[in-house]
Amino acid sequence: MTTPRLTDFRRIVVKVGSSLLVDARAGKLNESWLTALADDLAALHRDRRDLLVVSSGAIALGRAVLKLPDGPLRLEDSQAAAAVGQIALARTWTQALSRHGITGGQVLVTLRDTEERRRYLNARSTIDKLLEWRAVPVINENDTVATSEIRFGDNDRLAARVATMMSADLLVLLSDVDGLYDAPPATAASARHLPRVDRITPEIEAMAGAAGSELSRGGMQTKIEAAKIATGAGTTMVIASGRVEHPLRGIDQGARCTWFTALGNPVTARKKWIAGSLEPRGTLTIDAGAVAALRRGNSLLPVGVVRIDGNFDRGDAVVIRGPDGAEIGRGLCAYDAGDAQKIRGRASADIASILGFSGRAEMIHRDDLVVGRE
């Protein structure tokens, strides 16, 4: 099978670890490496790819700025270091991208933001808007307020959750190593590199080693976990070395790496999740005009909703029924039941005056909607 190229993909998430971004011995940013990576990102951006960066480094940069001693940090020290480091990290990425005329946007999330549907919708809408404006979202775990995430979290799995949340078709994990081996390459001279993994079996999971560098919280184990999350949601993943300049260009030029094959595609996987994995909390009954609009691939607007049943929160799954009571589809509602009741049958332009705030124009956006047999 032909080896993929980055330009084969439409929406790409690139994860950058602390050990690549920060020189631990010098206690400062790896500026030349970041400049080269930014060149790679700019080339993809010019080729009209949607790009998202999941970047570690806030705590590491904060340590450097504050000149904290080596060794483990207490939770409150990590949080305070992250508060300083997040400013440095945002400035770092802004400067690197702006040299190419690209705007960067900082987005701070926790794993919970990608798991709870209400917060999930907020995060995804923000990132979608940045991509629409051709900005590059730079996403980092919000270590300033995180608790268990700082002690046990990692940005490999966070990157995988971001990729699935945003229906990305490729996740690139830039790592200390150039892919997956059947044994730790640092200690086993006979270790064999795996260029492609089509299915993550118990044998593949057993190949993962422990965490590696001082600054990194993720080892090969977390990368395999990330691969399970990503590929199961239809996102292809690649692990490649970040220990070279122009690492993305290197992937396209045939540098050694490991590709993990996606199971399906992101849109299909997301539709299956909405249609079959979420328990509906309510029902929206819509008129004939709205039924026709949905079947043409449009979003559901409040004006087409004639009845609201159930007690649901924003982001909950609901059933959509036509005038005859037949199920038309299912989706994630952008309003809770109370607000949906107030705006049903009304034009989207009236939402602000009715609710007192500017909500979303759609009751259910088409990306959050499954109609018929999709």
Secondary structure, 3 states (H helix, E strand, C coil): CCCCCHHHCCEEEEEECHHHHEECCCCEECHHHHHHHHHHHHHHHHCCCEEEEEECCHHHHHHHHHCCCCCCCCHHHHHHHHHHHHHHHHHHHHHHHHCCCCCEEEEEECHHHHCCHHHHHHHHHHHHHHHHCCCEEEEEECCCCCCHHHHHCCHHHHHHHHHHHCCCCEEEEEECCCCEECCCCCCCCCCCEECEECCCCHHHHHHCCCECCCCCCCEHHHHHHHHHHHHHCCCEEEEEECCCCCHHHHHHCCCCEEEECCCCCHHHHHHHHHHHHCCCCEEEEECHHHHHHHHCCCCECHHHEEEEEECCCCCCEEEEECCCCCEEEEEECCCCHHHHHHHCCCCHHHHHHHHCCCCCCCCECHHHEEECCC
